[in-house]
Every structure is written in C-alpha cells, then in structure tokens.
Amino acid sequence: MNLSDQQRGTLLAFTAIMFITPDSLLIRLSNTESWSLIFYRGIIPFFVVLFGLLIIQKGKVISSLISNGWHGIAYSITFTISNIFFVISIESTNVANTLVMLSLAPMISAIISFIFLKENPNKKTWIAITITTFAVIYIFFDSFERGDVKGNFFGLICAFGMATGAVIIRSAKKVNLVPSAMMGKLFVALIALIFIDKFSLEGKDLVIIPVMGIFCVAIPFVLITLAPRYITAPEVNLFFLLETILGPLWVWLVIREQPSIETLIGGTIIISTIAIHSFLALKKT
C-alpha cells in the first residue's frame, strides 16, 4: 500500500503518541529517585536503538551519525534537554500540568518554523493551534492558583525543546536523525551520572523501568524523529496534545490522581480539535 507523505507522517506521529501516553503513569508508579530514573530512561533506549541500527545499518552507524552534521548536534542537544526536564517536571507537579505545558509545543514550533524555515502552516493548522492554545491557557490558570509554578516552568522548557527539535528535523527532512536522537539519549544518561545516588532497582521497578525504557521511550522517539520528515513540525506537535488528555486519564484510572475540571474541559476541546484537523488533512490527500 502506497501512503502519501501526509498519511505516513500522521501514522508515525499517532503511533508514537499512543506508545507515550502511559509514560507519565509509569513515572508515577516508579519508586526510583529522579536522576536514577532519568539515567535508565537514557541508557535503555540508547542500547535498544543502537542494537536496531546495527542490524539495519550494520557498519554504517558511525558514518550516518557523522553525516547528520550540525543538524544532528543541535537535535541531540534539544532532545537531551526535553528528556531531562520532562521527568523533573512530572515529579514537581501533577501529570496534567506537565502535559498541558507540552501542549504549547505546536504554537512554539509554528512560530519557529515561520521565522527560520519560512514554512507558513496552512489555515487549518493555525486555527487548530489557536484553539488548542486557548484551551491550554484555560487549563493553566488553575495550576497557578495551586502554586505549581516550578513544575510548569520545567514543562515549558521541555515544550521549547520538543518544538525546536521538530523544526530541526523538518529543516533536514532528507536526513535520518535517529542516530543523533540515540546520542541524545546517551547524553541524558551521562548527565544523570553526575547526580545519581544509586543504580540498583528493586521490587516493581525491575519491571516498570525496562518496560518504560523500551515501549514508552525507545520506540516512540524513533517514530517521532521520523514523522517531521513527512509532515510539518506544528502538525507533529499537535499529536502531543493527545497526551495532554490521555496521560492524566491513565494516571486517574490507576492511582486516582484526578485532573481538575479545567483539565477535563480543555482536554476535550484539544482532542476534538486534533481529530478534526487530522481528518481534514487526511481527506485532502
């Protein structure tokens, strides 16, 4: 079956987000301290993807990494930043707040794409971004009243990292930046080594950490690194808004960390907007 670029990019982004949605729940269920968790979220995906690249590319992994050039270096840096601050934000505030901050990524990436790539998103994408951004602002007011400013700030840094990374991929869409993303994971682990207290995993973490590292981190980051080669960076980041509602939903169902009514209302608006935007984009192709 021959897929158009729009269909291929949409499928990659949607599949990645479906793998990512339980991630916040697994972080909450883990008893591992922050920097140990960050270390394993870096080192496990690094070896999983390295193993996959060695099978696919054989002896060309180093050469493909070098051929990524400055795009690869820049993407590794933004990837490292967003990965570290995601975990810190999740552990500094409730899950819904962190994921709401990540919802700002489409608007940020649209602005960056417009400035640096002269890539003006179509009218439907701008409308979707505007609606979802207002929904995020609506949700965000409640978090300020609860005093979750630090966690929200870390989430905002993560959103900037995600948005910038998606634009970098888009600017080099003929280049496979998966090897650079893999190196970003290695950098995450090396930075965590500076702050880590212990490496041992105990009890349920012996299962949670490997499952998280492979299915919620390694597989999705490969898919999300490939997606902007086929659709625009703002469109890719729009899919992360699905996590804004599904992530807190998983947490609420399992550990009863209940989202606020603002999160539920705003999340409904967000997921409806994404569904309509994706349907119209796919219908056009």
N, C-alpha and C positions, 0 to 999 in steps of 0.2 A: 504494500500500500504506500503510495507516494503522498507524503504530507507537505503542505505549504510551510514556509518559514513561520507564519503566524501560528499554525496548528502545532508545529513541532515545539516552538518556544513556549506556547501555552501549556502543552502537555508536560514538558520538563519542569516548568515552574510550579504547576499544580501538584505534580507528583512529589516534588521536593518538599513543598509545604505540608502535604499530608504526612510525610515521614517526620517532619519537625514538630508538629502540633503536640505530641506527648512529651516533648523535651522538658518543658517547664515543670510538668508534674514529676518527672524523674529526678530533676534537680531538687525539688521539694522533698521527695521521698528519701533521698540520699542523706546519710549521716556524715558524709565526708566533708571536712572543712574546705573552705572556698578555694584556696590555692592548690590543694591536692586534687580537687575536682577539676580545676582548670588544667592542671598538668595532664590528667588522664583524658580529658576532652581534647587535648592536643596530641598526645603521643599515640593513642589508639587509632584515631583517624589517619595520622601520618603513616603508620605502618600498614594499615588496611589499603590506603590508596597507593602507597609505594608498591605493595605486592601486586595490585591490579595493573599499575603502569608497567611493571617489569614483565608481566605476562603479555600485555598488549603491545608495548613498545620495545620490549626486550632491552637491547643495549643502548637505546636512544633516549633514555630518561634524562641524562645529564645534558645532552645536546639540545633536547627540546626545552629544558629549563633555561639554558643559556640563550636560546633563540627568542625567549619571551622578552628579553631586553628590559628597558626601563618600565614597560607596562607590567611585566612580571614582578619587578621590585616594588612598584607602587601598590600593586594589588596585594602582594604579600603583607605589606605594612598595614593597609586598611583592613585586611582580613584578620590580622592579628589583633588590632585594636577592637574591632567589633566583637570578636570572640571572647576576649577577656572581660570587656565591660558588660557583656550580656549576662554572664554569670554573677558578676558583682552587683549588677542592678537587681536581678531576680532575688538575691539574698538580702538586699537592702530595702525592698518594698514588696508589696504584693504582686503576684504574677500579672494581674490585669493591668496595673500601672506600667510595668516594663513593656508589655506588648503594645499598649496604647502608644507609648513613645516611639516604638519601632514603626508604628503606622504613619509617622511623619516622613518616612524614607521616600515614598513616591513623590511627594511635593519637593523634597530636597533634591532628589535625583533629576526631576524635571527641570528645576532651576539650573542645576549644574550642567545638564545636557544642553540646555538652551544657550548658556553662556559659552561653554567650551567646545561643544560639538556642532553648534548651530542647528541642533536637531529639535525642531519645534513639535511637541506632541500634538496629535490631532485634537479636534474639538471635543470628541467624546472622552478622550483621556483626560483633558484639562477639566472637563465637567466632573468626571469621576474623582479626580484628585481633589477638586474643590469641595465636593460633597463629603468625602471621607475625612478631609482635614477638619471641616467644621464639626463632624461627628467626634473626632479625636479631641478637639478643643472642649466640646461639651463634656466628654468623659474626664478631661484633665482638670477641670475646675474642682471636682470632688476630691481629687488627690491632694491638691494644695490645701484644702480645708483640713485634711488629715495630717498634714505636715510631712509628706513623703518626698520632700524636695530633692534630697541627696540621691535616692534611688532613681527618681525621674531624670535627674541630670545625667547619671551614668547611662540610663536608657537612651537619652538624647545623643550622647557621644556614640553609642552603638548604632543608632539610626544614621548618623552622619557617615560612619564607617561603611555601613551597608550601601548607602546611596552612592558614595564616592566609588566604592568597589564595582558596583553595577555599571557606572558610567565608564570606568576604566576598561571593563570587559567589552562594553559596546564600542569604545574607541578603537579596540583592536579585535574586532569580531572575527577576523580570519585567523586569529592566533588562539591556540588552545592553552588557556591559562590554568588548567587543572594542576600541572606540576608546580606552579607558583602558589596556588592555594594550599597544596600539600606542604610546601615550605613554610607557609604562614602558620600551619598547624604545628610544625616543628618549633617555630619561634615562640608560639604560645607556650609550649611545654618547657622550653629553655628559660623563658621569663619566669614561669611558675616555679622553676627550680630554685630561684633566688629566695622565694618567700615560703616555700613548702616546709611543713613541720614533720610530716611522716608520710611514708609511701604505702603502708600496709592498708589493705581493705578488709573489712570484717562484716560478718553477717550478710544481710541482704545486699550490701554494696558489691559483693562479689558477683552478683548477677546484674544489678542495676547499672553499674558503671560500664561494663563491656557492652550491654545492650544499647545504652545511651550512645556510647562512642561509635558503634558501628551503624545502627539504624537511624538514630536521630541526629548524628553529626556527619559521619563519613559519607554515606550515600547521598543525603540531601545537598551537602556542599559541592559535590561533583555535579549534580544536576543543576543547581542554581548558578554554578560557574559557567555552564554551557548555555543556559537559557538566553542571556542577553546577546548571544551571537545571532539569534533569530528574531527576537522582538526587542522593543526599546527598553531602556533601563527603567523608566517610570512604570511601564506595563509589568515588568518582572516584579518590581517592588510592590505593586498593587496586590499581588498574590500574598505578600506577607501580612496583609490586613486580615486574611482569613485566620491567621494565627491569633490575631487580637481577640477574636471571639471564641475560637475553638480551644486555644491554650487554656484560658481561665475556665472554660467549661469542663475540660478533663480534670483540672485541679478541684473544681467544685464537686464533681461527681465522686471523686475518690477520697479527698481529705476535707471536703466541706469548707474550703476557703471561698466564701461566697462573694461573687462580684457585686458591686453596687448597682442600683437600678439605672444609674447613668451609663455604666458599662454595658448593661444588657440592651438598653435602648440604642446607644451609639453603635454597639456591635451589630445589632440587627440592620441598621442603616448601612453599615460598612459592607457586610456580607451580601446584602441585596444589591448594592451598587456594583460590587465586583462581579456578581453573577450576570447582571445586565450588560456590563461593559464587555465581559468575555464573550457572552452570547453574540453581541453585535459585531465584535471583532472577528469571530469565527464565521459568522454568517456572511460577512463581506468577502471572505476568502473562499 
